[in-house]
Every structure is written in C-alpha cells, then in structure tokens.
Amino acid sequence: MRLGIMIRDTEYRDALVQKLSSYDNDIFVNVITDNIKDASGSVILTDVQPSELESSVLTVLKPRTVFITASENIKMADCNSVFKFSSIPEMISELSLVYNRWHGRGPGIDHTARLITVCCESDSYSYERCRALAGQIIYSHGGSVLILPLSYINDYGVNEKLRSNSLSRLLYSIKCGRKYDLEGVTYTDSYGVSSLLLSKGRNPVANLDEDELSTLIFGLSRKYETIIADAASCFRQENITLMKSSENIVFFERGRRITGIEEILGGDSLEKLIRVKITDGTEDVIAMDDCLKKIFGTDSNESIKGRNSKEIRD
C-alpha cells in the first residue's frame, strides 16, 4: 500500500511515519510537504479538514483521502476518517479499506486481526495441525480464533447437509457494507475454535476468486482476532496471494515431499515463513511452542495486537 502523509503536526507526523513504516514492510510511506503530485497512486492521510478545502478539490481528493479527527466522537458522513490516536492496526485497516476501494480491489483484512496461513506437504495432517495451533493460541494467548479451509475438501464442516447459499449471502452482506451476523454462518466448538458453518466434503471457499476471498477474509477479520487459513497442499494462485498478504505462513512438513515452498512464495514473503518439522514424537510439542513464539513473540504482553491498544501514544 502506498501512503501519502500530509500532516501539519510534525511531532505527531514523524512518530506516526516511524510506527507505520516499522509495522509492515508492504506499506510505502511518503511525506508530502506542499506538492500533492508527490502522492500519485497513494492514499492520503491528513489533518487538514474537509472544510478547509475548496469544494472542487474536495470532490477530487475525497475517494483517496482519510481525514484525521481529534475525537473518537467525530464522524464524517461523506468522508473517510480515522481518530488521531487510534491503534496502528486500526489505522492501517481504515487506510487499507480506502486504498483497496479506490483501486477497485477487495477490502483486504482488518489489521486489528492476525492472519496466519497454514500449508503442509500433505492434506492428511493439515486438519489436526491447524486444530492444534488454534487450540494452543486460545490456551496461551486468548482471543477468538477461526479456521478457514482453503483446500477443495472441507474437513471442518458439519455432517448435516446445509444450504449452499449461506456463503453467498455472507459475501453479499460484506460487499454491501451491511451489518451482518456471523452467528448463523459460523459455529464454535467446546474448545473455543470457530469455523464456517458449511457441510463436509466439497468446499465452496476453494471456488472463490481473489476478490471474493479477500472480501470474506475482511468480513471474518472484523469479528475474530485470529484467522488461521488452512491451505493444506492447495497452492492455487488465489491461496498463494493470500499467503503473501498473511502476517505469518506456517509450513508443517515431514520431509518426504518436495513442495518448492520457497519458490512459491519468493521475495519478502519468505521472511514470514515458519517451518515446523513433524516427528509424531515429543519434539512436536517443542516445535509448536517455538512456532508460537515466532508468531507472537516471547513476551506475552506484546503477543496480541489489541483492538483497542493506543500504540501511537507510546
């Protein structure tokens, strides 16, 4: 995401630029001084208020501009806005939403949530490893966790035959910006792990295109603090794109098959890759613990990006 910063409060601006730049390598931040042409292709974040702009200028800039408000209670009906002291994840979520909408893309992910993509050498153990990862996250770090199956066969479904249009209705509600309730389309088991309420067998999520999958992830990330996307060995292009946009990519392997995961990801995405060797012995417990430390950090106080943490104030 390309972001143009045009903020008159230089102390706040410099702190914000540092936070945004260090939060995500995929965010390119450009400080704008007086020439708006420096922000070509960028979403603009500014403390200039709409009332300070001529109506013709506001009309042109409004689709790509996020205005900073001094209070959480200030809502701009016709303009994109964000509270000055929102947490960094909340701010990036709003900026990403505007950026993707302006570029005609799917809405992406709510950055107050954590997206982890899991892939494996074989589908045969992907389900149990994702379940173990989800359970350990809930036990060690808390929060709500949902597993989203991305491969062609859904192992997380229910035995009953359900109506197949529930996913379509959910996608439609998210796209239209309507208030939607996940209670009727997701379920949570006794361990606290949630899944989409779909039948077992053929997985309709695996038929979604890139924009539809992005929309679904966005809607789920507004409700759950961690999403585990189980790609198993389904390396279709849509899943690879999602992997690259994830915060972490966990690859469970036994060392029996060559997947070419490094070539599949390539570039900066390799920095997100966490390889976990499966032995079916006691070493697996240690390996999972090491995996969680790489995802959440060794300090539990820093492990969860809280939805209400005011990181800018630090």
C-alpha atoms as a printed R data frame, in Angstrom:
    type eleno elety resid chain resno       x       y      z
1   ATOM     1    CA   MET     A     1   0.000   0.000  0.000
2   ATOM     2    CA   ARG     A     2   1.294   3.456 -0.952
3   ATOM     3    CA   LEU     A     3   0.505   6.082  1.659
4   ATOM     4    CA   GLY     A     4   0.955   9.852  1.417
5   ATOM     5    CA   ILE     A     5   1.236  11.638  4.776
6   ATOM     6    CA   MET     A     6   0.237  15.320  4.789
7   ATOM     7    CA   ILE     A     7   0.138  16.299  8.462
8   ATOM     8    CA   ARG     A     8   0.943  19.712  9.900
9   ATOM     9    CA   ASP     A     9   1.661  18.447 13.423
10  ATOM    10    CA   THR     A    10   5.274  17.478 12.684
11  ATOM    11    CA   GLU     A    11   5.939  15.747 16.011
12  ATOM    12    CA   TYR     A    12   2.892  13.519 15.606
13  ATOM    13    CA   ARG     A    13   3.660  13.022 11.898
14  ATOM    14    CA   ASP     A    14   7.222  11.814 12.498
15  ATOM    15    CA   ALA     A    15   6.114   9.388 15.234
16  ATOM    16    CA   LEU     A    16   3.320   8.075 13.013
17  ATOM    17    CA   VAL     A    17   5.598   7.587  9.999
18  ATOM    18    CA   GLN     A    18   8.021   5.600 12.141
19  ATOM    19    CA   LYS     A    19   5.232   3.393 13.536
20  ATOM    20    CA   LEU     A    20   3.636   2.758 10.138
21  ATOM    21    CA   SER     A    21   6.954   2.016  8.422
22  ATOM    22    CA   SER     A    22   8.072  -0.455 11.079
23  ATOM    23    CA   TYR     A    23   4.679  -2.180 11.338
24  ATOM    24    CA   ASP     A    24   4.515  -3.622  7.823
25  ATOM    25    CA   ASN     A    25   7.144  -3.872  5.078
26  ATOM    26    CA   ASP     A    26   4.386  -3.691  2.449
27  ATOM    27    CA   ILE     A    27   3.493  -0.103  3.400
28  ATOM    28    CA   PHE     A    28   5.378   2.596  1.470
29  ATOM    29    CA   VAL     A    29   5.118   5.903  3.323
30  ATOM    30    CA   ASN     A    30   5.774   9.221  1.575
31  ATOM    31    CA   VAL     A    31   5.708  12.514  3.498
32  ATOM    32    CA   ILE     A    32   4.031  15.250  1.439
33  ATOM    33    CA   THR     A    33   5.093  18.828  2.057
34  ATOM    34    CA   ASP     A    34   3.334  21.125 -0.398
35  ATOM    35    CA   ASN     A    35   3.020  19.299 -3.728
36  ATOM    36    CA   ILE     A    36   0.087  16.901 -3.828
37  ATOM    37    CA   LYS     A    37   1.514  15.419 -7.040
38  ATOM    38    CA   ASP     A    38   4.080  13.670 -4.831
39  ATOM    39    CA   ALA     A    39   1.234  11.385 -3.716
40  ATOM    40    CA   SER     A    40   0.498   9.888 -7.132
41  ATOM    41    CA   GLY     A    41  -1.078   6.449 -6.655
42  ATOM    42    CA   SER     A    42  -1.221   6.912 -2.876
43  ATOM    43    CA   VAL     A    43  -3.985   7.174 -0.326
44  ATOM    44    CA   ILE     A    44  -3.617  10.445  1.582
45  ATOM    45    CA   LEU     A    45  -3.734  10.696  5.377
46  ATOM    46    CA   THR     A    46  -4.105  14.295  6.520
47  ATOM    47    CA   ASP     A    47  -5.046  16.512  9.443
48  ATOM    48    CA   VAL     A    48  -6.324  19.145  7.015
49  ATOM    49    CA   GLN     A    49 -10.085  19.195  7.473
50  ATOM    50    CA   PRO     A    50 -12.622  18.973  4.603
51  ATOM    51    CA   SER     A    51 -13.957  22.422  5.469
52  ATOM    52    CA   GLU     A    52 -10.511  23.886  4.680
53  ATOM    53    CA   LEU     A    53 -10.620  22.649  1.076
54  ATOM    54    CA   GLU     A    54 -12.431  24.117 -1.878
55  ATOM    55    CA   SER     A    55 -15.435  22.009 -2.870
56  ATOM    56    CA   SER     A    56 -13.941  21.158 -6.285
57  ATOM    57    CA   VAL     A    57 -10.666  19.998 -4.689
58  ATOM    58    CA   LEU     A    58 -12.525  18.014 -2.015
59  ATOM    59    CA   THR     A    59 -14.596  16.231 -4.663
60  ATOM    60    CA   VAL     A    60 -11.436  15.063 -6.441
61  ATOM    61    CA   LEU     A    61  -9.493  14.040 -3.321
62  ATOM    62    CA   LYS     A    62 -12.298  12.561 -1.204
63  ATOM    63    CA   PRO     A    63 -12.204   8.970 -2.603
64  ATOM    64    CA   ARG     A    64  -8.491   8.609 -1.795
65  ATOM    65    CA   THR     A    65  -8.208  10.684  1.396
66  ATOM    66    CA   VAL     A    66  -8.562   9.768  5.078
67  ATOM    67    CA   PHE     A    67  -9.079  12.775  7.355
68  ATOM    68    CA   ILE     A    68  -7.727  12.664 10.901
69  ATOM    69    CA   THR     A    69 -10.196  13.594 13.651
70  ATOM    70    CA   ALA     A    70  -9.288  14.937 17.087
71  ATOM    71    CA   SER     A    71 -12.029  12.961 18.824
72  ATOM    72    CA   GLU     A    72 -13.461   9.451 18.565
73  ATOM    73    CA   ASN     A    73 -16.941  11.007 18.655
74  ATOM    74    CA   ILE     A    74 -16.438  12.932 15.413
75  ATOM    75    CA   LYS     A    75 -17.977  11.080 12.463
76  ATOM    76    CA   MET     A    76 -17.736  12.371  8.894
77  ATOM    77    CA   ALA     A    77 -20.745  11.235  6.912
78  ATOM    78    CA   ASP     A    78 -19.350  11.871  3.437
79  ATOM    79    CA   CYS     A    79 -15.611  11.486  4.030
80  ATOM    80    CA   ASN     A    80 -13.226   8.766  5.193
81  ATOM    81    CA   SER     A    81 -11.918   9.495  8.681
82  ATOM    82    CA   VAL     A    82  -9.872   7.983 11.485
83  ATOM    83    CA   PHE     A    83  -9.321   9.046 15.094
84  ATOM    84    CA   LYS     A    84  -5.896  10.614 15.663
85  ATOM    85    CA   PHE     A    85  -4.981   8.221 18.486
86  ATOM    86    CA   SER     A    86  -6.355   5.002 17.043
87  ATOM    87    CA   SER     A    87  -4.093   1.996 17.377
88  ATOM    88    CA   ILE     A    88  -1.779   1.353 14.444
89  ATOM    89    CA   PRO     A    89  -3.714  -1.795 13.367
90  ATOM    90    CA   GLU     A    90  -7.000   0.142 13.419
91  ATOM    91    CA   MET     A    91  -5.484   2.977 11.414
92  ATOM    92    CA   ILE     A    92  -3.954   0.634  8.826
93  ATOM    93    CA   SER     A    93  -7.276  -1.193  8.487
94  ATOM    94    CA   GLU     A    94  -9.089   2.023  7.622
95  ATOM    95    CA   LEU     A    95  -6.336   3.118  5.229
96  ATOM    96    CA   SER     A    96  -6.264  -0.300  3.541
97  ATOM    97    CA   LEU     A    97 -10.028  -0.275  3.130
98  ATOM    98    CA   VAL     A    98  -9.922   3.122  1.404
99  ATOM    99    CA   TYR     A    99  -6.858   2.156 -0.663
100 ATOM   100    CA   ASN     A   100  -8.392  -1.080 -1.941
101 ATOM   101    CA   ARG     A   101 -11.756   0.538 -2.612
102 ATOM   102    CA   TRP     A   102 -10.066   3.365 -4.534
103 ATOM   103    CA   HIS     A   103  -8.070   0.850 -6.606
104 ATOM   104    CA   GLY     A   104 -11.164  -1.301 -7.183
105 ATOM   105    CA   ARG     A   105  -9.905  -4.246 -5.135
106 ATOM   106    CA   GLY     A   106 -11.432  -6.373 -2.397
107 ATOM   107    CA   PRO     A   107 -11.362  -4.792  1.069
108 ATOM   108    CA   GLY     A   108  -8.414  -6.896  2.369
109 ATOM   109    CA   ILE     A   109  -8.071  -7.675  6.078
110 ATOM   110    CA   ASP     A   110  -8.918  -5.765  9.218
111 ATOM   111    CA   HIS     A   111  -5.408  -5.263 10.606
112 ATOM   112    CA   THR     A   112  -6.624  -5.478 14.185
113 ATOM   113    CA   ALA     A   113  -6.821  -9.205 13.450
114 ATOM   114    CA   ARG     A   114  -3.957 -11.625 12.832
115 ATOM   115    CA   LEU     A   115  -3.985 -13.713  9.650
116 ATOM   116    CA   ILE     A   116  -1.953 -16.929  9.676
117 ATOM   117    CA   THR     A   117  -1.849 -19.177  6.620
118 ATOM   118    CA   VAL     A   118  -1.019 -22.846  7.186
119 ATOM   119    CA   CYS     A   119   0.222 -25.126  4.432
120 ATOM   120    CA   CYS     A   120   1.511 -28.694  4.513
121 ATOM   121    CA   GLU     A   121   3.229 -31.345  2.449
122 ATOM   122    CA   SER     A   122   0.038 -33.399  2.635
123 ATOM   123    CA   ASP     A   123  -3.648 -32.748  3.299
124 ATOM   124    CA   SER     A   124  -3.761 -35.793  5.578
125 ATOM   125    CA   TYR     A   125  -2.480 -33.978  8.665
126 ATOM   126    CA   SER     A   126  -3.362 -30.363  7.902
127 ATOM   127    CA   TYR     A   127  -6.652 -30.527  9.835
128 ATOM   128    CA   GLU     A   128  -5.119 -31.837 13.065
129 ATOM   129    CA   ARG     A   129  -2.193 -29.413 12.933
130 ATOM   130    CA   CYS     A   130  -4.431 -26.382 12.381
131 ATOM   131    CA   ARG     A   131  -6.674 -27.517 15.228
132 ATOM   132    CA   ALA     A   132  -3.655 -27.925 17.496
133 ATOM   133    CA   LEU     A   133  -2.344 -24.482 16.516
134 ATOM   134    CA   ALA     A   134  -5.744 -22.853 17.131
135 ATOM   135    CA   GLY     A   135  -6.146 -24.556 20.494
136 ATOM   136    CA   GLN     A   136  -2.675 -23.545 21.609
137 ATOM   137    CA   ILE     A   137  -3.290 -19.917 20.608
138 ATOM   138    CA   ILE     A   138  -6.512 -19.832 22.647
139 ATOM   139    CA   TYR     A   139  -4.829 -21.513 25.618
140 ATOM   140    CA   SER     A   140  -1.646 -19.415 25.606
141 ATOM   141    CA   HIS     A   141  -2.802 -16.055 24.278
142 ATOM   142    CA   GLY     A   142  -6.590 -15.968 24.420
143 ATOM   143    CA   GLY     A   143  -8.840 -14.222 21.942
144 ATOM   144    CA   SER     A   144 -11.231 -15.587 19.331
145 ATOM   145    CA   VAL     A   145  -9.851 -17.910 16.646
146 ATOM   146    CA   LEU     A   146 -11.469 -19.086 13.410
147 ATOM   147    CA   ILE     A   147 -10.095 -21.693 10.985
148 ATOM   148    CA   LEU     A   148 -10.937 -21.051  7.328
149 ATOM   149    CA   PRO     A   149 -10.465 -24.050  4.982
150 ATOM   150    CA   LEU     A   150  -8.980 -23.156  1.592
151 ATOM   151    CA   SER     A   151  -8.457 -26.595  0.035
152 ATOM   152    CA   TYR     A   152 -11.012 -28.366 -2.141
153 ATOM   153    CA   ILE     A   153 -12.260 -30.732  0.578
154 ATOM   154    CA   ASN     A   154 -13.669 -29.198  3.764
155 ATOM   155    CA   ASP     A   155 -12.683 -31.201  6.858
156 ATOM   156    CA   TYR     A   156 -14.147 -28.590  9.234
157 ATOM   157    CA   GLY     A   157 -17.764 -28.908  8.169
158 ATOM   158    CA   VAL     A   158 -20.742 -30.488  9.868
159 ATOM   159    CA   ASN     A   159 -22.306 -33.798  8.853
160 ATOM   160    CA   GLU     A   160 -25.707 -32.280  8.100
161 ATOM   161    CA   LYS     A   161 -26.423 -31.117  4.580
162 ATOM   162    CA   LEU     A   162 -26.701 -27.327  4.745
163 ATOM   163    CA   ARG     A   163 -27.990 -24.806  2.300
164 ATOM   164    CA   SER     A   164 -25.137 -23.845 -0.020
165 ATOM   165    CA   ASN     A   165 -26.128 -20.185 -0.361
166 ATOM   166    CA   SER     A   166 -25.109 -19.133  3.182
167 ATOM   167    CA   LEU     A   167 -21.600 -18.250  1.977
168 ATOM   168    CA   SER     A   168 -23.008 -16.243 -0.930
169 ATOM   169    CA   ARG     A   169 -25.312 -14.304  1.413
170 ATOM   170    CA   LEU     A   170 -22.431 -13.554  3.753
171 ATOM   171    CA   LEU     A   171 -20.238 -12.286  0.899
172 ATOM   172    CA   TYR     A   172 -23.090 -10.126 -0.394
173 ATOM   173    CA   SER     A   173 -23.649  -8.577  3.051
174 ATOM   174    CA   ILE     A   174 -19.937  -7.801  3.481
175 ATOM   175    CA   LYS     A   175 -19.627  -6.271 -0.001
176 ATOM   176    CA   CYS     A   176 -22.689  -4.078  0.526
177 ATOM   177    CA   GLY     A   177 -21.386  -2.889  3.875
178 ATOM   178    CA   ARG     A   178 -24.499  -4.193  5.591
179 ATOM   179    CA   LYS     A   179 -24.488  -5.203  9.214
180 ATOM   180    CA   TYR     A   180 -24.041  -8.946  9.247
181 ATOM   181    CA   ASP     A   181 -24.233 -11.517 11.989
182 ATOM   182    CA   LEU     A   182 -21.779 -14.421 11.871
183 ATOM   183    CA   GLU     A   183 -23.792 -16.400 14.408
184 ATOM   184    CA   GLY     A   184 -25.803 -18.084 11.669
185 ATOM   185    CA   VAL     A   185 -22.842 -18.859  9.395
186 ATOM   186    CA   THR     A   186 -20.145 -19.885 11.896
187 ATOM   187    CA   TYR     A   187 -20.035 -22.259 14.849
188 ATOM   188    CA   THR     A   188 -17.686 -22.609 17.841
189 ATOM   189    CA   ASP     A   189 -16.825 -25.968 19.352
190 ATOM   190    CA   SER     A   190 -16.236 -26.826 23.018
191 ATOM   191    CA   TYR     A   191 -12.561 -25.881 22.728
192 ATOM   192    CA   GLY     A   192 -13.403 -22.367 21.566
193 ATOM   193    CA   VAL     A   193 -12.285 -22.892 17.953
194 ATOM   194    CA   SER     A   194 -14.648 -21.452 15.325
195 ATOM   195    CA   SER     A   195 -15.289 -22.487 11.713
196 ATOM   196    CA   LEU     A   196 -17.654 -21.572  8.917
197 ATOM   197    CA   LEU     A   197 -20.944 -23.429  9.095
198 ATOM   198    CA   LEU     A   198 -20.567 -25.487  5.926
199 ATOM   199    CA   SER     A   199 -21.139 -29.110  5.051
200 ATOM   200    CA   LYS     A   200 -18.251 -31.570  4.939
201 ATOM   201    CA   GLY     A   201 -16.939 -32.540  1.539
202 ATOM   202    CA   ARG     A   202 -16.666 -30.160 -1.386
203 ATOM   203    CA   ASN     A   203 -15.520 -26.760 -0.144
204 ATOM   204    CA   PRO     A   204 -17.195 -23.698 -1.746
205 ATOM   205    CA   VAL     A   205 -14.481 -21.404 -0.344
206 ATOM   206    CA   ALA     A   206 -11.991 -23.062 -2.722
207 ATOM   207    CA   ASN     A   207 -14.032 -21.763 -5.661
208 ATOM   208    CA   LEU     A   208 -13.844 -18.099 -4.655
209 ATOM   209    CA   ASP     A   209 -11.777 -15.767 -6.796
210 ATOM   210    CA   GLU     A   210  -9.158 -13.446 -5.336
211 ATOM   211    CA   ASP     A   211 -11.519 -10.524 -4.682
212 ATOM   212    CA   GLU     A   212 -14.197 -12.753 -3.130
213 ATOM   213    CA   LEU     A   213 -11.667 -14.447 -0.877
214 ATOM   214    CA   SER     A   214 -10.293 -11.064  0.158
215 ATOM   215    CA   THR     A   215 -13.818  -9.872  0.943
216 ATOM   216    CA   LEU     A   216 -14.522 -12.955  3.062
217 ATOM   217    CA   ILE     A   217 -11.267 -12.545  5.000
218 ATOM   218    CA   PHE     A   218 -12.130  -8.904  5.633
219 ATOM   219    CA   GLY     A   219 -15.571  -9.758  6.998
220 ATOM   220    CA   LEU     A   220 -14.236 -12.504  9.265
221 ATOM   221    CA   SER     A   221 -11.355 -10.361 10.491
222 ATOM   222    CA   ARG     A   222 -13.838  -7.789 11.788
223 ATOM   223    CA   LYS     A   223 -15.208 -10.427 14.164
224 ATOM   224    CA   TYR     A   224 -12.268 -12.683 15.052
225 ATOM   225    CA   GLU     A   225  -8.887 -11.757 16.500
226 ATOM   226    CA   THR     A   226  -7.013 -14.583 14.767
227 ATOM   227    CA   ILE     A   227  -7.818 -16.280 11.466
228 ATOM   228    CA   ILE     A   228  -5.995 -19.470 10.507
229 ATOM   229    CA   ALA     A   229  -6.340 -20.028  6.758
230 ATOM   230    CA   ASP     A   230  -5.790 -23.751  6.125
231 ATOM   231    CA   ALA     A   231  -4.429 -24.041  2.581
232 ATOM   232    CA   ALA     A   232  -3.016 -27.546  3.197
233 ATOM   233    CA   SER     A   233  -1.357 -28.506 -0.118
234 ATOM   234    CA   CYS     A   234  -3.750 -26.477 -2.274
235 ATOM   235    CA   PHE     A   235  -1.348 -23.995 -3.849
236 ATOM   236    CA   ARG     A   236  -3.760 -22.355 -6.274
237 ATOM   237    CA   GLN     A   237  -2.876 -18.781 -7.190
238 ATOM   238    CA   GLU     A   238  -5.602 -17.246 -5.007
239 ATOM   239    CA   ASN     A   239  -4.234 -19.072 -1.962
240 ATOM   240    CA   ILE     A   240  -0.659 -18.046 -2.770
241 ATOM   241    CA   THR     A   241  -1.764 -14.403 -2.953
242 ATOM   242    CA   LEU     A   242  -3.426 -14.791  0.443
243 ATOM   243    CA   MET     A   243  -0.267 -16.371  1.883
244 ATOM   244    CA   LYS     A   244   1.764 -13.378  0.791
245 ATOM   245    CA   SER     A   245  -0.661 -10.996  2.497
246 ATOM   246    CA   SER     A   246  -0.630 -13.008  5.753
247 ATOM   247    CA   GLU     A   247   1.366 -11.969  8.780
248 ATOM   248    CA   ASN     A   248   2.755 -15.474  9.136
249 ATOM   249    CA   ILE     A   249   2.956 -18.595  6.973
250 ATOM   250    CA   VAL     A   250   3.313 -21.848  8.916
251 ATOM   251    CA   PHE     A   251   4.541 -24.818  6.885
252 ATOM   252    CA   PHE     A   252   4.178 -28.240  8.514
253 ATOM   253    CA   GLU     A   253   6.433 -30.837  6.920
254 ATOM   254    CA   ARG     A   254   7.752 -34.363  7.378
255 ATOM   255    CA   GLY     A   255  10.496 -34.004  4.803
256 ATOM   256    CA   ARG     A   256   9.053 -36.677  2.493
257 ATOM   257    CA   ARG     A   257   7.859 -34.446 -0.359
258 ATOM   258    CA   ILE     A   258   9.298 -31.517 -2.256
259 ATOM   259    CA   THR     A   259   6.764 -28.692 -2.470
260 ATOM   260    CA   GLY     A   260   9.017 -25.864 -3.627
261 ATOM   261    CA   ILE     A   261   7.520 -23.589 -0.954
262 ATOM   262    CA   GLU     A   262  10.427 -21.140 -1.235
263 ATOM   263    CA   GLU     A   263   9.882 -20.727 -4.985
264 ATOM   264    CA   ILE     A   264   6.114 -20.474 -4.488
265 ATOM   265    CA   LEU     A   265   6.480 -17.585 -2.035
266 ATOM   266    CA   GLY     A   266   9.684 -15.879 -3.110
267 ATOM   267    CA   GLY     A   267  10.929 -12.423 -2.165
268 ATOM   268    CA   ASP     A   268   9.954 -10.755  1.096
269 ATOM   269    CA   SER     A   269   7.263 -13.359  1.844
270 ATOM   270    CA   LEU     A   270   9.976 -15.838  2.847
271 ATOM   271    CA   GLU     A   271  10.560 -13.730  5.971
272 ATOM   272    CA   LYS     A   272   7.054 -14.722  7.119
273 ATOM   273    CA   LEU     A   273   7.655 -18.460  6.623
274 ATOM   274    CA   ILE     A   274   7.871 -20.645  9.742
275 ATOM   275    CA   ARG     A   275   8.826 -24.262  9.022
276 ATOM   276    CA   VAL     A   276   7.674 -26.851 11.567
277 ATOM   277    CA   LYS     A   277   9.045 -30.392 11.305
278 ATOM   278    CA   ILE     A   278   6.570 -33.141 12.282
279 ATOM   279    CA   THR     A   279   8.017 -36.206 14.008
280 ATOM   280    CA   ASP     A   280   4.948 -37.579 15.845
281 ATOM   281    CA   GLY     A   281   7.066 -37.524 18.989
282 ATOM   282    CA   THR     A   282   7.625 -35.259 21.983
283 ATOM   283    CA   GLU     A   283   9.629 -32.937 19.731
284 ATOM   284    CA   ASP     A   284   6.350 -31.807 18.154
285 ATOM   285    CA   VAL     A   285   5.302 -30.069 21.384
286 ATOM   286    CA   ILE     A   286   8.560 -28.116 21.481
287 ATOM   287    CA   ALA     A   287   8.281 -27.305 17.767
288 ATOM   288    CA   MET     A   288   4.750 -25.933 18.226
289 ATOM   289    CA   ASP     A   289   5.876 -23.844 21.189
290 ATOM   290    CA   ASP     A   290   8.741 -22.398 19.129
291 ATOM   291    CA   CYS     A   291   6.284 -21.671 16.319
292 ATOM   292    CA   LEU     A   292   4.021 -19.675 18.645
293 ATOM   293    CA   LYS     A   293   6.998 -17.715 19.965
294 ATOM   294    CA   LYS     A   294   7.893 -16.710 16.413
295 ATOM   295    CA   ILE     A   295   4.302 -15.655 15.723
296 ATOM   296    CA   PHE     A   296   3.501 -13.826 18.948
297 ATOM   297    CA   GLY     A   297   6.934 -13.049 20.366
298 ATOM   298    CA   THR     A   298   8.497 -14.279 23.584
299 ATOM   299    CA   ASP     A   299   6.925 -11.537 25.712
300 ATOM   300    CA   SER     A   300   3.273 -12.417 26.288
301 ATOM   301    CA   ASN     A   301   2.472  -8.751 26.933
302 ATOM   302    CA   GLU     A   302   3.418  -7.962 23.344
303 ATOM   303    CA   SER     A   303   1.898 -11.022 21.772
304 ATOM   304    CA   ILE     A   304  -1.612  -9.793 20.944
305 ATOM   305    CA   LYS     A   305  -2.250  -6.663 18.912
306 ATOM   306    CA   GLY     A   306  -5.209  -5.494 20.919
307 ATOM   307    CA   ARG     A   307  -8.107  -3.955 19.082
308 ATOM   308    CA   ASN     A   308  -8.082  -1.011 21.483
309 ATOM   309    CA   SER     A   309  -4.353  -0.544 22.103
310 ATOM   310    CA   LYS     A   310  -3.360   3.085 21.507
311 ATOM   311    CA   GLU     A   311   0.082   2.369 20.083
312 ATOM   312    CA   ILE     A   312   0.659   5.905 18.844
313 ATOM   313    CA   ARG     A   313   0.668   7.172 22.404
314 ATOM   314    CA   ASP     A   314   3.697   5.076 23.340
